[in-house]
Amino acid sequence: MQSRDQDRTAEDEYQPIARRIGRLSLHLSPVPRPLSCADDQLQILKCARGAPKLNVDVAPLSEYMRGKHREIQERVFEYFNTRPELQTPIEISKDDHRELCMRQLRGLVQEAGIRPFRALFEDPAQYFAILEAVGSIDMSLGIKIGVQYSLWGGSVINLGTKKHRDKYFDGIDNLEYPGCFAMTELHHGSNVQGLQTTATFDPITDEFIINTPNDGAIKWWIGNAAVHGKFASVFAKLILPTHDSKGVSDMGVHAFIVPIRDLKTHQTLPGIEIHDCGHKVGLNGVDNGALRFCSVRIPRENLLNRFGDVSWDGKYTSSLPTINKRFAATLGELVGGRVGLAYSSVSVLKLAATIAIRYSLLRQQFGPPKQPEVSILDYQSQQHKLMPMLASTYAFHFATVHLVEKYTEMKKSHDEQLVADVHALSAGLKAYVTSYTAKSLSICREACGGHGYAAVNRFGILRNDHDIFQTFEGDNTVLLQQVAGDLLKQYKEKFQGGTFMVTWNYLKESMNTYLSQPNPVTARWDSADHLQDPKFQLDAFRYRTSRLLQSVAVRLRKHSKTLGSFCAWNRCLNHLLTLAESHIESVILAKFIEAVESCPDASSRAALKLACDLYALDRIWKDIGTYRNVDYVAPNKAKAIHKLTEYLSFQVRNIATELVDAFDLPDQVTRAPIALKSDAYAQYTQYVGF
């Protein structure tokens, strides 16, 4: 009797659980349908069907996307897959996360034998591939690597000379010398020339004295400073005690190697005050700290003296004649950080798009009366959110791959024109891509409804960790102004008989054409063949940029007469930001078109062409008012662009699975249960305890 009662009790307890699992399975999994579906994906809703689905072979498309450094990325993925104790849990304290992040870095370098620092100088493309892979594991680890190797290590090697390389390279490489990049101050970030920290030369002792003159000059948000760093490359104004022939003692901002902790005891060194910046919105695996210097003495040889040096008797020498030129050269050597952020931001967008799109293919909701529920990606509203984003992800991929290639070429050649080119291109792409990704992460979360709010599905973590990408290594608004300023400089030189730089040469070749009166005939062409012609798309992008450039130049000239140059710039600031974004979009589209045309596999090329057309026409439609205002696009053509953009979203939806799979992100990398290729909801329910 007691046994029967126990069985009945167990059965009563089991029934609610069984009902919940049954309901969840019915709600989230496809119910049997008479239609067959060979790839186990949901059939597209009949009312949403467009052209026949493209047959896309994922393997060659993935091979085209992955590049030659996929092997080292797979080594990163495999290492962390075999070391579960190094995988970052969903819930972890700040202090534990910092220690885990350091163990991850040491394991990667000392156990897995992956050496990012050597790659940075021998093959930069491989370095950025490593950065992308580790960022997919934990974005804090990606930033920690960037701080150690690109910022601290990069400043020593790029701004120093042979003596610095010989002394520090191996220690930085093997993590014996963990370090910081101490540029930003409490009162100065983007305005690096306004830094207040001083390095005064003492010829009696042959030393520099590093000082923080006021609280506003405290070095702030310094990665690796709070816990792990033992050195810092400190950016400070170089002050000479005797005036030169021009009566100047401030030689401008230079970088200095400053030990901050004892190598053996890890104790803070005399004269150095270190504080913890505390818990952040994201990236809590990175130990950001604040540094104050009180008469800290370092030997003269600790000046990173590639662009300026001081002799034992206090004489300053440089191959560059002015403070501004030395400053520009210094920042030019540090551009790799922006390249890395742009490239890594695309990898975050790939992750988010993969999770959101796989979920949208799997999740069913509503449908025609008395018929099975349909995939939410069959809804036009969901396609409108996600398909242009997927197309943009591909566009940004090819644009940032191009940026890495240009950066690699620059590091080999040291060509001044190429340095300037990469500086402007990296500023624009970093600003544009990181801003787009930040917005897209929120859209992806929303597109996944309540499940997107679960931390295990990663949107919140990705969004918080990525958010700072918009403001470090240069605030995005400031970087876009740099792009606009460079365009205006080139515009001025063109009309004075000068030449445009490499990236901007389309303006040199076609400025007059783009600024001429729009052709009333072509303004009305609205066939699909015409709208999907790369020449039309690129011409439209460049026409908009050219008009914005000309009009803002006129406005600046007008306002400068009455307001002065600074106030005139501020009066036109929104116009300038729009110009910079328009130009970067033109560069992105040009690189996407080139990638489509260069793709050797026919099915991959067709898939990329669809995505490229959607990227181009979606951007044109979003700014259709600009084109209508100048009669570049007639009403019938505007309507056709809108209609075709929606139609292309349907077509891209048809191959969304293949486009996402071509990113080649293993399940152990995406990790979100709703994005797994199989048994997604079984693992999701298991995670919460069923």
Beta strands, then each sheet from edge to edge (+ up, - down):
strand 1: 179-182
strand 2: 198-202
strand 3: 207-211
strand 4: 219-222
strand 5: 231-239
strand 6: 250-259
strand 7: 272-276
strand 8: 289-293
strand 9: 296-299
strand 10: 309-310
strand 11: 316-317
sheet 1: 1+ 5+ 2+ 3- 9+
sheet 2: 1+ 5+ 6-
sheet 3: 4+ 8- 7+
sheet 4: 10+ 11-
end
